[in-house]
Amino acid sequence: MDLLYANDTPGTHPDSYYAATATHAIAHPRLDADINCDVCVIGAGYTGLSAALHCAEQGLDVVVIEAHRIGWGASGRNGGQLGSGQRQDQDALERMLGLQTARQLWDLAEEAKRLVHVLIDRHAIDCNYRPGIMYLDHRQRFVGASRAYAEKLRDEYGYANVRYMDLEDVRSLVASHGYFGGTLDTGAGHLHPLNYALGLAKAAAGAGARIFENTRAVKVDPGATIRVQTEHANIRAQFALLACNGYVGDLNAAVSARVMPINNFIIATEPLDTELAQSLIGNDAAVADSRNVVNYFRLSRDNRLLFGGGENYGYKFPADIKSFVRKPMLRVYPQLEKVRIDYGWGGTLGITVNRMPDLARLAPNLLSASGYSGHGVGVATLCGRLAAEAIGGTAARFDLMASVPNPRFPGGSALRTPLLALAMLYYSLMDMI
């Protein structure tokens, strides 16, 4: 199945709340003639746009190609949460990689958050950033671990922006009886993801990068000079970066073996009156819960509840996304039974076996960065900069991220969909225990 065209109208952003409220969207032409450049970036999401911006600021001639529109993929459809750390927590990273590497990865993730703030400020990106993410436990037995982890980050990593929340704290801020404790991270936050991507594109173009939309890469031929074949023209580049995440498909078999696409879905309610909205999330933070199939939600600038939840067992989107996501929303907030749902959309992200980003040097002048597993707002932005550093000749930080082992998914392409279905069924059942 060709995921670039399986669920969406070609060349058009989905009918999402984000697309309806997008600002500074600039149309870029299709590439129709052969060109040469120093760096060809394939994919105009956070990774590709950050890489393009940072390469252009080094004085390199950069071309960005995107099969659809800027931020068309996960970068323009996600929950907008800029979280701390990596997708795996520090306990897991210490077990997996040792204390030293775990600390280096924590430092990189903190840099990722700072980088997002710097880019927003420097380029005046209007993406409505607001601080705070609450990580809430949907089982009482998880609460002790949340308290211990907050203490660990404070005592061992010097991170003072996270605190434990007991039942009373949670109930005072979230009008739901489904949560028993958790943590509040005020060093994390949330934003309008598509407007952030569009702002990165504007910044990259302003630095000199050439951006082409509706320009799909169909083949990448490695060599001393890389040839990127598109449907209408060829690009000859000294370096290339695959920044395709869940949409890499057949473009590179090694990457697609380690990065699996998975769909997720979000709805947006009608605008709520201020009293109701503030009762749902009293501190205007974002929320992510402890389920394996995570519920995540926040309020928009105009007091809509943006609620994400549910992952389907195949690659086709549900026929009725609004109804599909409304069910988990009502389990959290049954008081919204009569609230109208104005938008419902899906998106495809890239996950890895160990839920850590997949960075790789596929050839001396061909890099790949993807597989953010739902934690890409900050980390993908940073990985774009790390790719730019490697292209510019300073590869130590890119190589550190690339050293994290990412095994292949079992089964190959023939068994990927049924294995995905079994895995999602298993995790859904685990959430019920």
N, C-alpha and C positions, 0 to 999 in steps of 0.2 A: 504494500500500500504506500502510495506517495503522500506523505503527511503534509508536504507543502501545499497540496491541493485537495486533500481528502475532506476537509471540514469547513473550508472558507472560500469566499469569493476571491479569485486572483486579483492582486493589486489593490485590495481594499481592507482597511482595518475592520475588525469585527464590530458588530453593533453593540458596543460596550459603553458603560458610563465613562470610561476613560476617553474613548474616541469622541464621544459627544461633548466632552469638556476639554478637548485638546487645545492648546495654544501654541503659537509660533510654529505651526506645521508648514514646512516649505516643500513643495513638490520638486523632485529631482528627475532629470531625464533618464530615459533608457539608454544603455550603451549600444550604439549601432555601428561603430567603426572601431577597428583595431587600434590599440593604444599601448604605450610603454610606460612603466613607472618603476620607482624603487621598491614600493611595498604595495601588494594587493591584499586587501582585507575582505574576506568573504563572510558576510553577515553583518547587519547593521543593528545589532542589539548593544547591550552595555559593553560587552567585551570588545566587539569590533569598533564601536565608536570611541571608546576610551583609547584603544590602541591607535586608531587613526589620529586622534587628537594629539597624543603624546609623540607619535612618530612625526607628525607634521611640525610640531614644536621643535623637533630636532633638526628641521630643515629638509626632511625627506619628502620626496614626491609620492603621495599616497593616493590610491584609488580604493574606494569602498564600493562593493556591489551587494545589492540586496534583492532577493527574488521577488519581494512584494513592496512593502513600504518601510520607512524608518520605524523601528520599534514594533514591527508587525508580529513578531514571535512573543516568547515569554516575557521579554523586557517591557512590552507595552500592555500586558494582560494580567500581571501578577498581583499579589496582595499588597505590594508596596511597602513591605516591612524591611527596614534596614537593621538587621540584628547584629549582636555582638558575637565574637568568636567565629569558629567554623561551623559547618553543619553538624559535625560530631562534637560532643562536649569534651572538655579538657580531660576528664577521667578516661574517656575512651581513647583519646589521642595519646595520653601518657602510656596506656597499656599497649597501644598499637605501635608507637614510634619512639617511646622513651621520653623522659622529662625534657631534655634539651630541645628536641625537635618540636615537641608539643608547645613549649614556650615560644619558640620562633614562629610557629603558626598562629598562636594567639596574638603576638605582636603584629604580624601581617594583617590579621583580621581587624585589629584596632586601627591600623593604618588605613584599611579599606574604608572604615567609617569616616575617618578624618578626610580622606580624599574626596568622598562624596560631598562633604560639607564645603571643602575648598572649591570644588568645581561649581557647586550651586552658587556660592558667593561670588566667585571670580567672574562667572559668565551670566550672572543675574538670571538663573533658571527659576522660573515661577512654577514650582512643583509642590507648594504647600506642605513643606516639611514640618512635622510636629513631633515632639519628643515623647518617648515612653512606649515600651512593649510589656504587657503582662503575660507571663507564661503560667497558665492555670491548670491545676491538677483535677482531672475528672474522676479520680478515685482517691479516697482518703489514704490509702496505703502509699501513695506517691509523695505525700506531703513532707515526710521526713527527709526524703532524698532532695527535695527542692530546698529545704532549709540548709542541709549540709552543703549543697552546691553553691548557694549564695555565700556561705561562710568560706568555702574553699576559694572562690574567686576573690573575695576580700582579703583573706589572710595570706594566700599563697601567690596570687597574681596581682595583688595591689589594686584590684578593681573595686572602687568604692561606690559605683553607680547602681549596684543591684542590691535589693533587700528582699528578705523573706516576707511573704504575706500570709497571715493566718486566715481562718474562716471569716472572722469578723471584718478583716481588711477587705477580703474579696467581696463579701456581701454588701459592704458599704459603697463599692465602686461598680459592681456588675450585678444587674438585676436578674440573676439566674440562680436557680438552686442546684445547678449541675456541677458546681466547682467547690472545692474544699480547702484550697490553699494555693500556693505558688510563689512566684517571684515577680517583682517589678524592676525592670531595667530602664532607668532614665537616661542612660548613655546610648540606648538604641532609639529607634523612632520609626516614622512612617511617612510616605510621600505619594504623590501622584506619579505612578511609574512611567506612563507614556509621556507625560510632559517632561519628566527627567530625561528620557531617551531623546526626545526631540530637542531639548536644550543641549545635550551632548553633541548631537548632529550639527546644530547651528554653530557650536564652538569649534568643532572639527573643520567644518567648511570655512569658517572665519580664519582658521590657521592655515588654510590652503589645501585641505584634502578635497579631492573630487569624489562626489557621491553619485552613484547611479542606482535608481530604483527600478523595479520590474525587470531586473537583470539577473537571471538565474545562472549560477555556475553549474555546468554539467560535467566537467572533467578538469582535473588538475594534473598536469604533466610535470613531474619533478625534473630537475636538471640544474646545470649551472645558472641558467635562466629558466624560471618557471613559466610555463604557459597555462593560463587559466582560460578554458573554453567556456563561453556563455552561449546562449541560444542564438545570438545575432552578431557576436564579435569575439575576438580573442584579446587577451591581455598578456603582455610579456613583462615579468617582474623579477627583480633580484631577490626578493623575499615575498613570502605569502603567509597569511595567517588564516586558519580555519576557525571561525567564530560562529559556528552553526548550532551549537548546543543540541537540542533534541531533534533538529532537522538535518543532521549531517547525512543521513541516509546512505546512498551508495557512493557518496563523494570520496569517502575514505573508509575502507573496510576495517582497518585497525582501530580507528576511533569509534565507529559504530558498534564494534564488538564490546566496547567498554562503557559506552554511553547509551542508555536505553531511553526511548521517549515514553512519556506517560502523560495522561491528560488530567487536568484539574479544572474546576469550574467555580465561577463567582456570580452572585446576583447582587443587584442594587435595588433597595426599596425605593418607594416614593419618598420625597422629603418629609421628615418627621417634625412634629412640633418640638420646640426646644426642650420642654420638660420631659417628654418621652425620650428624646435622644440622650439627654444627660443622665436619665435613669439607667439606660442600657450600658453606658460606659462613662462613669462620672468624671474621670480625669482626662478624657479625650486621648487616651493611649490606644495602641493597637492591642489585639489579643491573639494569642495562639495557644491551643490547649494540648494536653498530654496524650491525645489519641494517636495511634499509629497512622490512621487516616485523619490527618489533622483538620480541625475546624479553626479558621482564622478570620478575624473580623475587626472592623474599625468604622468610625464615622467619617463621612466625607465633609468637605467644606460646607455643603448645603444641607447637612444633617440627614443624609441618607445612611442607612446601615449597609455597608459593603461586606458581604458574608461569603466566604469561600469554604467549600467542603464537598466531599465526595470525589472519588476517583474511580472511573469506570474500568471494566475488565477487558476492554479492547481499545482500538485506536479511533473508532468512530465516536463522535460526540453524541450524547443522548438527544433524542428528537425534541424533548422539551426540557431545556436546561433549567428554566425557572422553577419548574415543579421538582426537578431532580435535587436542586440545592435547597429549595424551600423546606424540605423535610428535615434535614439536620438543623437548619436555622430555627425551626419551631421547637425542636427538642431542647435547644438552648434558651430560646425566648418564645415560649408559648403565647405570651401576651401580644405577639405580632400577627396573630391568626388572621386578622382582617386588614392587614396592611398590604397595599398593592406592591407588586414587584414590577419595576419599570424596565430593568435590564437583566439579561442573563447571557453569559458568554463562557466559552471554554478556551483553553490554551494548552500547548504541549511544551513541557519542560524536559530537560535531560537529567536522568539520575544515574548514579554509579552504584556498584555493589556495596562499597563502603561509605557511600554518601559524601565523599570528598571530591573536590574538583579534579578533573582529568586534564592535566597539562602534559604536553608531549612535544618533543622535537622529532618530527617524522622524517626529516632529512635535514642536512645542515642549514638550509635556508627555508624550510617549511615547518611552521609551528602550528599547534592546535591548542585551544583552551575552551573547555566546555564541561558539562556534567555538574552543575552547581546544586542540583538536588533540592531546589526550592529555597536556596540561601544565596541568591545571586545579586541582589541589588548592590551590595557593597563589594563582595568578593569578585564578582565578574568585572566590576569597574577596575578594581585593583589588578586583576589578572590581565586586563588590557594594557595597563601600564607596565606590568612585568614583561609582557610580550614585546612591548616597544623597547624596553631596556635591553632585552636579549637581541633584538634586531639591531640595536645600536652598539652592541658589542659587550654589554655588561649582563651576563646571563645568570649570575649566582642566585638571585632571588627567584627567577623563573625555574631554575633547576631545583631549588629547594622544594617548591610546590610540585614539580614534576617527579620528585623522588618518592612522593607518597604512593605506595603500591595500589594500583587499581586493576583488579583481576577482570577477566572477560566474563560476561554473563554466560551461563551454561546454556547449551542447547542450540546455539546458532540462530540464524534468522528463521528457520523453519519452525522451531519450538518456542520462539520468543513470546509470541502472543499467548499461547496456552499456559506457559510458565508464569507470565505476568498475571493472568487470570487467577491461577492458583495462589500466587503470592498475595494478591490483593484480597482474595477471599479469606486467606489465613489471617491477615492483619485486621480485617473487618471483624472476624470472629474474636480475635484477641481483645479488641476494644470493648466487647460485650462482657468480658470476664471481670 
